[in-house]
Structure formats: structure tokens, C-alpha cells
Amino acid sequence: MAAKFLPYLLAGISVGGQYALIAIGYTMVYGILRLINFAHGDIFTVAGFLMVYATASFR
């Protein structure tokens, strides 16, 4: 049971940490500039797609 649960737990913690870093970045930008730039989300999405493509092409 634990052997099946552990990879899901680690993946969840990893994704949660990434979301937390993105949220901290938004908070810092908003705290300094008092402006939210939603273009950052586009950059994160493109980076994610590039990593999926790179991972799939190196297999």
C-alpha cells in the first residue's frame, strides 16, 4: 500500500511546491509594483510545454 502511495505523495508535494513558488513570485511582483502581470502565466505554460516536448524527444 505504501509503495503505491509514496510516488503520488512525492508528485503532489512537487507540484504543490511549484505552485507555491509561482504564487510567491506573483506576491513579490504585486507587492513591489502594485500591478499584476498575467503574462507570467503564459511564460510558465510555454516552459511547461517545452519541458514536456524535451522529455518526450529524449526517450
N, CA, C and O atoms as a Tripos MOL2 file, in Angstrom:
@<TRIPOS>MOLECULE
protein
  236   235    59     0     0
PROTEIN
NO_CHARGES

@<TRIPOS>ATOM
      1 N           0.8260   -1.1990    0.0000 N.3       1 MET1
      2 CA          0.0000    0.0000    0.0000 C.3       1 MET1
      3 C           0.8680    1.2600    0.0000 C.2       1 MET1
      4 O           0.6210    2.1840   -0.7750 O.2       1 MET1
      5 N           1.8770    1.2970    0.8620 N.am      2 ALA2
      6 CA          2.7390    2.4790    0.9470 C.3       2 ALA2
      7 C           3.5750    2.6490   -0.3090 C.2       2 ALA2
      8 O           3.9070    3.7720   -0.6870 O.2       2 ALA2
      9 N           3.9200    1.5330   -0.9630 N.am      3 ALA3
     10 CA          4.7290    1.6130   -2.1820 C.3       3 ALA3
     11 C           3.9440    2.2780   -3.3100 C.2       3 ALA3
     12 O           4.5430    2.9290   -4.1660 O.2       3 ALA3
     13 N           2.6420    2.1330   -3.3320 N.am      4 LYS4
     14 CA          1.8200    2.7750   -4.3540 C.3       4 LYS4
     15 C           1.5070    4.2250   -3.9970 C.2       4 LYS4
     16 O           1.3020    5.0560   -4.8820 O.2       4 LYS4
     17 N           1.4720    4.5220   -2.7240 N.am      5 PHE5
     18 CA          1.0890    5.8520   -2.2550 C.3       5 PHE5
     19 C           2.2540    6.8370   -2.3050 C.2       5 PHE5
     20 O           2.0440    8.0260   -2.5400 O.2       5 PHE5
     21 N           3.4660    6.3620   -2.0880 N.am      6 LEU6
     22 CA          4.6310    7.2400   -1.9830 C.3       6 LEU6
     23 C           4.8990    8.0470   -3.2640 C.2       6 LEU6
     24 O           5.1420    9.2490   -3.1570 O.2       6 LEU6
     25 N           4.8690    7.4560   -4.4680 N.am      7 PRO7
     26 CA          5.0920    8.2900   -5.6660 C.3       7 PRO7
     27 C           4.0420    9.3830   -5.8490 C.2       7 PRO7
     28 O           4.3610   10.4880   -6.2860 O.2       7 PRO7
     29 N           2.8040    9.0760   -5.5180 N.am      8 TYR8
     30 CA          1.7470   10.0950   -5.6250 C.3       8 TYR8
     31 C           1.9640   11.2140   -4.6080 C.2       8 TYR8
     32 O           1.7340   12.3870   -4.9040 O.2       8 TYR8
     33 N           2.4040   10.8460   -3.4280 N.am      9 LEU9
     34 CA          2.6820   11.8410   -2.3950 C.3       9 LEU9
     35 C           3.8200   12.7580   -2.8260 C.2       9 LEU9
     36 O           3.7220   13.9780   -2.6980 O.2       9 LEU9
     37 N           4.8970   12.1720   -3.3360 N.am     10 LEU10
     38 CA          6.0370   12.9820   -3.7750 C.3      10 LEU10
     39 C           5.6840   13.8620   -4.9670 C.2      10 LEU10
     40 O           6.1180   15.0110   -5.0360 O.2      10 LEU10
     41 N           4.9030   13.3390   -5.9040 N.am     11 ALA11
     42 CA          4.4800   14.1460   -7.0550 C.3      11 ALA11
     43 C           3.5870   15.3000   -6.5990 C.2      11 ALA11
     44 O           3.7100   16.4160   -7.1040 O.2      11 ALA11
     45 N           2.7020   15.0390   -5.6590 N.am     12 GLY12
     46 CA          1.8300   16.0900   -5.1420 C.3      12 GLY12
     47 C           2.6030   17.1770   -4.4180 C.2      12 GLY12
     48 O           2.3060   18.3630   -4.5650 O.2      12 GLY12
     49 N           3.5870   16.7740   -3.6420 N.am     13 ILE13
     50 CA          4.4190   17.7620   -2.9460 C.3      13 ILE13
     51 C           5.2260   18.5780   -3.9560 C.2      13 ILE13
     52 O           5.3920   19.7850   -3.7850 O.2      13 ILE13
     53 N           5.7220   17.9310   -4.9960 N.am     14 SER14
     54 CA          6.4910   18.6340   -6.0240 C.3      14 SER14
     55 C           5.6320   19.6640   -6.7570 C.2      14 SER14
     56 O           6.0500   20.8090   -6.9280 O.2      14 SER14
     57 N           4.4520   19.2700   -7.1850 N.am     15 VAL15
     58 CA          3.5640   20.2040   -7.8950 C.3      15 VAL15
     59 C           3.1130   21.3210   -6.9620 C.2      15 VAL15
     60 O           3.0410   22.4820   -7.3660 O.2      15 VAL15
     61 N           2.8140   20.9760   -5.7290 N.am     16 GLY16
     62 CA          2.4240   21.9930   -4.7570 C.3      16 GLY16
     63 C           3.5350   23.0010   -4.5040 C.2      16 GLY16
     64 O           3.2740   24.1920   -4.3380 O.2      16 GLY16
     65 N           4.7700   22.5220   -4.4750 N.am     17 GLY17
     66 CA          5.9040   23.4290   -4.3040 C.3      17 GLY17
     67 C           6.0680   24.3640   -5.4850 C.2      17 GLY17
     68 O           6.3930   25.5390   -5.3160 O.2      17 GLY17
     69 N           5.8410   23.8370   -6.6910 N.am     18 GLN18
     70 CA          5.9170   24.6940   -7.8770 C.3      18 GLN18
     71 C           4.8380   25.7650   -7.8480 C.2      18 GLN18
     72 O           5.1030   26.9280   -8.1530 O.2      18 GLN18
     73 N           3.6300   25.3750   -7.4850 N.am     19 TYR19
     74 CA          2.5510   26.3580   -7.3710 C.3      19 TYR19
     75 C           2.8710   27.4020   -6.3030 C.2      19 TYR19
     76 O           2.5670   28.5830   -6.4730 O.2      19 TYR19
     77 N           3.4750   26.9690   -5.2200 N.am     20 ALA20
     78 CA          3.8350   27.9140   -4.1540 C.3      20 ALA20
     79 C           4.8850   28.9080   -4.6390 C.2      20 ALA20
     80 O           4.8050   30.0950   -4.3220 O.2      20 ALA20
     81 N           5.8660   28.4350   -5.4030 N.am     21 LEU21
     82 CA          6.8820   29.3530   -5.9270 C.3      21 LEU21
     83 C           6.2750   30.3610   -6.8990 C.2      21 LEU21
     84 O           6.6430   31.5350   -6.8910 O.2      21 LEU21
     85 N           5.3500   29.9050   -7.7320 N.am     22 ILE22
     86 CA          4.6770   30.8310   -8.6500 C.3      22 ILE22
     87 C           3.8750   31.8620   -7.8640 C.2      22 ILE22
     88 O           3.8910   33.0470   -8.1970 O.2      22 ILE22
     89 N           3.1750   31.4170   -6.8230 N.am     23 ALA23
     90 CA          2.3800   32.3360   -6.0100 C.3      23 ALA23
     91 C           3.2650   33.3390   -5.2850 C.2      23 ALA23
     92 O           2.9050   34.5100   -5.1720 O.2      23 ALA23
     93 N           4.4120   32.8990   -4.7950 N.am     24 ILE24
     94 CA          5.3390   33.8190   -4.1320 C.3      24 ILE24
     95 C           5.8530   34.8500   -5.1290 C.2      24 ILE24
     96 O           6.0020   36.0240   -4.7880 O.2      24 ILE24
     97 N           6.1250   34.4170   -6.3660 N.am     25 GLY25
     98 CA          6.5660   35.3630   -7.3950 C.3      25 GLY25
     99 C           5.5090   36.4110   -7.6860 C.2      25 GLY25
    100 O           5.8170   37.5990   -7.7830 O.2      25 GLY25
    101 N           4.2550   35.9720   -7.8260 N.am     26 TYR26
    102 CA          3.1670   36.9330   -8.0320 C.3      26 TYR26
    103 C           3.0490   37.8900   -6.8560 C.2      26 TYR26
    104 O           2.8430   39.0890   -7.0470 O.2      26 TYR26
    105 N           3.1770   37.3720   -5.6510 N.am     27 THR27
    106 CA          3.0610   38.2180   -4.4640 C.3      27 THR27
    107 C           4.1750   39.2520   -4.4120 C.2      27 THR27
    108 O           3.9380   40.4070   -4.0580 O.2      27 THR27
    109 N           5.3910   38.8390   -4.7640 N.am     28 MET28
    110 CA          6.5060   39.7880   -4.7500 C.3      28 MET28
    111 C           6.3150   40.8810   -5.7970 C.2      28 MET28
    112 O           6.5380   42.0580   -5.5160 O.2      28 MET28
    113 N           5.9000   40.4930   -7.0090 N.am     29 VAL29
    114 CA          5.6980   41.4850   -8.0650 C.3      29 VAL29
    115 C           4.5780   42.4390   -7.6690 C.2      29 VAL29
    116 O           4.7070   43.6520   -7.8350 O.2      29 VAL29
    117 N           3.4770   41.8980   -7.1450 N.am     30 TYR30
    118 CA          2.3690   42.7680   -6.7550 C.3      30 TYR30
    119 C           2.7690   43.6690   -5.5830 C.2      30 TYR30
    120 O           2.3760   44.8350   -5.5380 O.2      30 TYR30
    121 N           3.5350   43.1450   -4.6530 N.am     31 GLY31
    122 CA          3.9560   43.9430   -3.5010 C.3      31 GLY31
    123 C           4.8570   45.0970   -3.8880 C.2      31 GLY31
    124 O           4.8100   46.1610   -3.2700 O.2      31 GLY31
    125 N           5.6790   44.8940   -4.9060 N.am     32 ILE32
    126 CA          6.6080   45.9420   -5.3140 C.3      32 ILE32
    127 C           5.9550   46.9200   -6.2780 C.2      32 ILE32
    128 O           6.0690   48.1330   -6.1010 O.2      32 ILE32
    129 N           5.2730   46.4060   -7.2950 N.am     33 LEU33
    130 CA          4.7460   47.2660   -8.3590 C.3      33 LEU33
    131 C           3.2870   47.6470   -8.1920 C.2      33 LEU33
    132 O           2.8130   48.5860   -8.8310 O.2      33 LEU33
    133 N           2.5600   46.9160   -7.3260 N.am     34 ARG34
    134 CA          1.1080   47.0830   -7.1910 C.3      34 ARG34
    135 C           0.4140   46.8540   -8.5280 C.2      34 ARG34
    136 O          -0.5760   47.5090   -8.8530 O.2      34 ARG34
    137 N           0.9620   45.8960   -9.3050 N.am     35 LEU35
    138 CA          0.4410   45.5840  -10.6220 C.3      35 LEU35
    139 C           0.6090   44.0870  -10.8450 C.2      35 LEU35
    140 O           1.6750   43.5340  -10.5770 O.2      35 LEU35
    141 N          -0.4250   43.4390  -11.3290 N.am     36 ILE36
    142 CA         -0.3510   42.0140  -11.6360 C.3      36 ILE36
    143 C          -0.1880   41.8680  -13.1370 C.2      36 ILE36
    144 O          -0.9930   42.3870  -13.9110 O.2      36 ILE36
    145 N           0.8520   41.1630  -13.5440 N.am     37 ASN37
    146 CA          1.1150   40.9280  -14.9610 C.3      37 ASN37
    147 C           0.7660   39.4710  -15.2570 C.2      37 ASN37
    148 O           1.4800   38.5620  -14.8340 O.2      37 ASN37
    149 N          -0.3140   39.2500  -15.9730 N.am     38 PHE38
    150 CA         -0.7520   37.8950  -16.2670 C.3      38 PHE38
    151 C           0.0470   37.2530  -17.3940 C.2      38 PHE38
    152 O          -0.2020   36.0940  -17.7270 O.2      38 PHE38
    153 N           0.9870   37.9570  -17.9840 N.am     39 ALA39
    154 CA          1.8500   37.3600  -18.9940 C.3      39 ALA39
    155 C           2.7840   36.3270  -18.3760 C.2      39 ALA39
    156 O           3.2850   35.4510  -19.0810 O.2      39 ALA39
    157 N           3.0260   36.4160  -17.0740 N.am     40 HIS40
    158 CA          3.8700   35.4220  -16.4230 C.3      40 HIS40
    159 C           3.2680   34.0260  -16.5520 C.2      40 HIS40
    160 O           4.0040   33.0490  -16.6920 O.2      40 HIS40
    161 N           1.9650   33.9210  -16.5090 N.am     41 GLY41
    162 CA          1.3150   32.6280  -16.6740 C.3      41 GLY41
    163 C           1.5850   32.0300  -18.0420 C.2      41 GLY41
    164 O           1.7510   30.8170  -18.1680 O.2      41 GLY41
    165 N           1.6310   32.8690  -19.0660 N.am     42 ASP42
    166 CA          1.9500   32.3940  -20.4130 C.3      42 ASP42
    167 C           3.3750   31.8560  -20.4740 C.2      42 ASP42
    168 O           3.6330   30.8350  -21.1120 O.2      42 ASP42
    169 N           4.2820   32.5330  -19.8210 N.am     43 ILE43
    170 CA          5.6740   32.0870  -19.8130 C.3      43 ILE43
    171 C           5.7980   30.7450  -19.1110 C.2      43 ILE43
    172 O           6.5160   29.8660  -19.5890 O.2      43 ILE43
    173 N           5.1140   30.5680  -17.9860 N.am     44 PHE44
    174 CA          5.1580   29.2920  -17.2780 C.3      44 PHE44
    175 C           4.5480   28.1820  -18.1250 C.2      44 PHE44
    176 O           5.0420   27.0550  -18.1160 O.2      44 PHE44
    177 N           3.4860   28.4850  -18.8520 N.am     45 THR45
    178 CA          2.8460   27.4800  -19.6970 C.3      45 THR45
    179 C           3.7620   27.0680  -20.8380 C.2      45 THR45
    180 O           3.8920   25.8780  -21.1250 O.2      45 THR45
    181 N           4.3950   28.0260  -21.4870 N.am     46 VAL46
    182 CA          5.3150   27.7110  -22.5790 C.3      46 VAL46
    183 C           6.4950   26.8940  -22.0560 C.2      46 VAL46
    184 O           6.9240   25.9390  -22.7040 O.2      46 VAL46
    185 N           7.0120   27.2590  -20.9060 N.am     47 ALA47
    186 CA          8.1180   26.4980  -20.3160 C.3      47 ALA47
    187 C           7.6900   25.0700  -20.0060 C.2      47 ALA47
    188 O           8.4660   24.1360  -20.2110 O.2      47 ALA47
    189 N           6.4870   24.8890  -19.5220 N.am     48 GLY48
    190 CA          5.9840   23.5490  -19.2430 C.3      48 GLY48
    191 C           5.8560   22.7220  -20.5000 C.2      48 GLY48
    192 O           6.2380   21.5520  -20.5150 O.2      48 GLY48
    193 N           5.3160   23.3190  -21.5710 N.am     49 PHE49
    194 CA          5.1970   22.5960  -22.8360 C.3      49 PHE49
    195 C           6.5640   22.2540  -23.4140 C.2      49 PHE49
    196 O           6.7470   21.1700  -23.9680 O.2      49 PHE49
    197 N           7.5270   23.1670  -23.2890 N.am     50 LEU50
    198 CA          8.8660   22.8730  -23.7820 C.3      50 LEU50
    199 C           9.5020   21.7170  -23.0180 C.2      50 LEU50
    200 O          10.1920   20.8860  -23.6090 O.2      50 LEU50
    201 N           9.2760   21.6610  -21.7220 N.am     51 MET51
    202 CA          9.8290   20.5560  -20.9360 C.3      51 MET51
    203 C           9.1660   19.2370  -21.2930 C.2      51 MET51
    204 O           9.8380   18.2060  -21.3460 O.2      51 MET51
    205 N           7.8570   19.2460  -21.5390 N.am     52 VAL52
    206 CA          7.1760   18.0200  -21.9690 C.3      52 VAL52
    207 C           7.7180   17.5680  -23.3100 C.2      52 VAL52
    208 O           7.9650   16.3790  -23.5090 O.2      52 VAL52
    209 N           7.9050   18.4990  -24.2330 N.am     53 TYR53
    210 CA          8.4500   18.1650  -25.5410 C.3      53 TYR53
    211 C           9.8710   17.6250  -25.4130 C.2      53 TYR53
    212 O          10.2090   16.6190  -26.0370 O.2      53 TYR53
    213 N          10.7030   18.2860  -24.6110 N.am     54 ALA54
    214 CA         12.0940   17.8430  -24.4410 C.3      54 ALA54
    215 C          12.1560   16.4620  -23.8090 C.2      54 ALA54
    216 O          12.9580   15.6230  -24.2200 O.2      54 ALA54
    217 N          11.3180   16.2230  -22.8180 N.am     55 THR55
    218 CA         11.3010   14.9240  -22.1570 C.3      55 THR55
    219 C          10.8510   13.8300  -23.1180 C.2      55 THR55
    220 O          11.4120   12.7350  -23.1230 O.2      55 THR55
    221 N           9.8400   14.1240  -23.9300 N.am     56 ALA56
    222 CA          9.3390   13.1220  -24.8800 C.3      56 ALA56
    223 C          10.3390   12.8690  -26.0110 C.2      56 ALA56
    224 O          10.4210   11.7470  -26.5120 O.2      56 ALA56
    225 N          11.0830   13.8660  -26.4150 N.am     57 SER57
    226 CA         12.0030   13.6870  -27.5350 C.3      57 SER57
    227 C          13.3000   12.9930  -27.1210 C.2      57 SER57
    228 O          13.9830   12.4270  -27.9740 O.2      57 SER57
    229 N          13.6530   13.0210  -25.8430 N.am     58 PHE58
    230 CA         14.8770   12.3700  -25.3800 C.3      58 PHE58
    231 C          14.6830   10.9140  -24.9920 C.2      58 PHE58
    232 O          15.6450   10.2510  -24.6050 O.2      58 PHE58
    233 N          13.4780   10.4080  -25.0850 N.am     59 ARG59
    234 CA         13.2320    8.9990  -24.7340 C.3      59 ARG59
    235 C          13.6200    8.0870  -25.8320 C.2      59 ARG59
    236 O          13.4790    6.8710  -25.7030 O.2      59 ARG59
@<TRIPOS>BOND
     1     1     2 1
     2     2     3 1
     3     3     4 2
     4     3     5 am
     5     5     6 1
     6     6     7 1
     7     7     8 2
     8     7     9 am
     9     9    10 1
    10    10    11 1
    11    11    12 2
    12    11    13 am
    13    13    14 1
    14    14    15 1
    15    15    16 2
    16    15    17 am
    17    17    18 1
    18    18    19 1
    19    19    20 2
    20    19    21 am
    21    21    22 1
    22    22    23 1
    23    23    24 2
    24    23    25 am
    25    25    26 1
    26    26    27 1
    27    27    28 2
    28    27    29 am
    29    29    30 1
    30    30    31 1
    31    31    32 2
    32    31    33 am
    33    33    34 1
    34    34    35 1
    35    35    36 2
    36    35    37 am
    37    37    38 1
    38    38    39 1
    39    39    40 2
    40    39    41 am
    41    41    42 1
    42    42    43 1
    43    43    44 2
    44    43    45 am
    45    45    46 1
    46    46    47 1
    47    47    48 2
    48    47    49 am
    49    49    50 1
    50    50    51 1
    51    51    52 2
    52    51    53 am
    53    53    54 1
    54    54    55 1
    55    55    56 2
    56    55    57 am
    57    57    58 1
    58    58    59 1
    59    59    60 2
    60    59    61 am
    61    61    62 1
    62    62    63 1
    63    63    64 2
    64    63    65 am
    65    65    66 1
    66    66    67 1
    67    67    68 2
    68    67    69 am
    69    69    70 1
    70    70    71 1
    71    71    72 2
    72    71    73 am
    73    73    74 1
    74    74    75 1
    75    75    76 2
    76    75    77 am
    77    77    78 1
    78    78    79 1
    79    79    80 2
    80    79    81 am
    81    81    82 1
    82    82    83 1
    83    83    84 2
    84    83    85 am
    85    85    86 1
    86    86    87 1
    87    87    88 2
    88    87    89 am
    89    89    90 1
    90    90    91 1
    91    91    92 2
    92    91    93 am
    93    93    94 1
    94    94    95 1
    95    95    96 2
    96    95    97 am
    97    97    98 1
    98    98    99 1
    99    99   100 2
   100    99   101 am
   101   101   102 1
   102   102   103 1
   103   103   104 2
   104   103   105 am
   105   105   106 1
   106   106   107 1
   107   107   108 2
   108   107   109 am
   109   109   110 1
   110   110   111 1
   111   111   112 2
   112   111   113 am
   113   113   114 1
   114   114   115 1
   115   115   116 2
   116   115   117 am
   117   117   118 1
   118   118   119 1
   119   119   120 2
   120   119   121 am
   121   121   122 1
   122   122   123 1
   123   123   124 2
   124   123   125 am
   125   125   126 1
   126   126   127 1
   127   127   128 2
   128   127   129 am
   129   129   130 1
   130   130   131 1
   131   131   132 2
   132   131   133 am
   133   133   134 1
   134   134   135 1
   135   135   136 2
   136   135   137 am
   137   137   138 1
   138   138   139 1
   139   139   140 2
   140   139   141 am
   141   141   142 1
   142   142   143 1
   143   143   144 2
   144   143   145 am
   145   145   146 1
   146   146   147 1
   147   147   148 2
   148   147   149 am
   149   149   150 1
   150   150   151 1
   151   151   152 2
   152   151   153 am
   153   153   154 1
   154   154   155 1
   155   155   156 2
   156   155   157 am
   157   157   158 1
   158   158   159 1
   159   159   160 2
   160   159   161 am
   161   161   162 1
   162   162   163 1
   163   163   164 2
   164   163   165 am
   165   165   166 1
   166   166   167 1
   167   167   168 2
   168   167   169 am
   169   169   170 1
   170   170   171 1
   171   171   172 2
   172   171   173 am
   173   173   174 1
   174   174   175 1
   175   175   176 2
   176   175   177 am
   177   177   178 1
   178   178   179 1
   179   179   180 2
   180   179   181 am
   181   181   182 1
   182   182   183 1
   183   183   184 2
   184   183   185 am
   185   185   186 1
   186   186   187 1
   187   187   188 2
   188   187   189 am
   189   189   190 1
   190   190   191 1
   191   191   192 2
   192   191   193 am
   193   193   194 1
   194   194   195 1
   195   195   196 2
   196   195   197 am
   197   197   198 1
   198   198   199 1
   199   199   200 2
   200   199   201 am
   201   201   202 1
   202   202   203 1
   203   203   204 2
   204   203   205 am
   205   205   206 1
   206   206   207 1
   207   207   208 2
   208   207   209 am
   209   209   210 1
   210   210   211 1
   211   211   212 2
   212   211   213 am
   213   213   214 1
   214   214   215 1
   215   215   216 2
   216   215   217 am
   217   217   218 1
   218   218   219 1
   219   219   220 2
   220   219   221 am
   221   221   222 1
   222   222   223 1
   223   223   224 2
   224   223   225 am
   225   225   226 1
   226   226   227 1
   227   227   228 2
   228   227   229 am
   229   229   230 1
   230   230   231 1
   231   231   232 2
   232   231   233 am
   233   233   234 1
   234   234   235 1
   235   235   236 2
@<TRIPOS>SUBSTRUCTURE
     1 MET1         2 RESIDUE 1 A MET
     2 ALA2         6 RESIDUE 1 A ALA
     3 ALA3        10 RESIDUE 1 A ALA
     4 LYS4        14 RESIDUE 1 A LYS
     5 PHE5        18 RESIDUE 1 A PHE
     6 LEU6        22 RESIDUE 1 A LEU
     7 PRO7        26 RESIDUE 1 A PRO
     8 TYR8        30 RESIDUE 1 A TYR
     9 LEU9        34 RESIDUE 1 A LEU
    10 LEU10       38 RESIDUE 1 A LEU
    11 ALA11       42 RESIDUE 1 A ALA
    12 GLY12       46 RESIDUE 1 A GLY
    13 ILE13       50 RESIDUE 1 A ILE
    14 SER14       54 RESIDUE 1 A SER
    15 VAL15       58 RESIDUE 1 A VAL
    16 GLY16       62 RESIDUE 1 A GLY
    17 GLY17       66 RESIDUE 1 A GLY
    18 GLN18       70 RESIDUE 1 A GLN
    19 TYR19       74 RESIDUE 1 A TYR
    20 ALA20       78 RESIDUE 1 A ALA
    21 LEU21       82 RESIDUE 1 A LEU
    22 ILE22       86 RESIDUE 1 A ILE
    23 ALA23       90 RESIDUE 1 A ALA
    24 ILE24       94 RESIDUE 1 A ILE
    25 GLY25       98 RESIDUE 1 A GLY
    26 TYR26      102 RESIDUE 1 A TYR
    27 THR27      106 RESIDUE 1 A THR
    28 MET28      110 RESIDUE 1 A MET
    29 VAL29      114 RESIDUE 1 A VAL
    30 TYR30      118 RESIDUE 1 A TYR
    31 GLY31      122 RESIDUE 1 A GLY
    32 ILE32      126 RESIDUE 1 A ILE
    33 LEU33      130 RESIDUE 1 A LEU
    34 ARG34      134 RESIDUE 1 A ARG
    35 LEU35      138 RESIDUE 1 A LEU
    36 ILE36      142 RESIDUE 1 A ILE
    37 ASN37      146 RESIDUE 1 A ASN
    38 PHE38      150 RESIDUE 1 A PHE
    39 ALA39      154 RESIDUE 1 A ALA
    40 HIS40      158 RESIDUE 1 A HIS
    41 GLY41      162 RESIDUE 1 A GLY
    42 ASP42      166 RESIDUE 1 A ASP
    43 ILE43      170 RESIDUE 1 A ILE
    44 PHE44      174 RESIDUE 1 A PHE
    45 THR45      178 RESIDUE 1 A THR
    46 VAL46      182 RESIDUE 1 A VAL
    47 ALA47      186 RESIDUE 1 A ALA
    48 GLY48      190 RESIDUE 1 A GLY
    49 PHE49      194 RESIDUE 1 A PHE
    50 LEU50      198 RESIDUE 1 A LEU
    51 MET51      202 RESIDUE 1 A MET
    52 VAL52      206 RESIDUE 1 A VAL
    53 TYR53      210 RESIDUE 1 A TYR
    54 ALA54      214 RESIDUE 1 A ALA
    55 THR55      218 RESIDUE 1 A THR
    56 ALA56      222 RESIDUE 1 A ALA
    57 SER57      226 RESIDUE 1 A SER
    58 PHE58      230 RESIDUE 1 A PHE
    59 ARG59      234 RESIDUE 1 A ARG
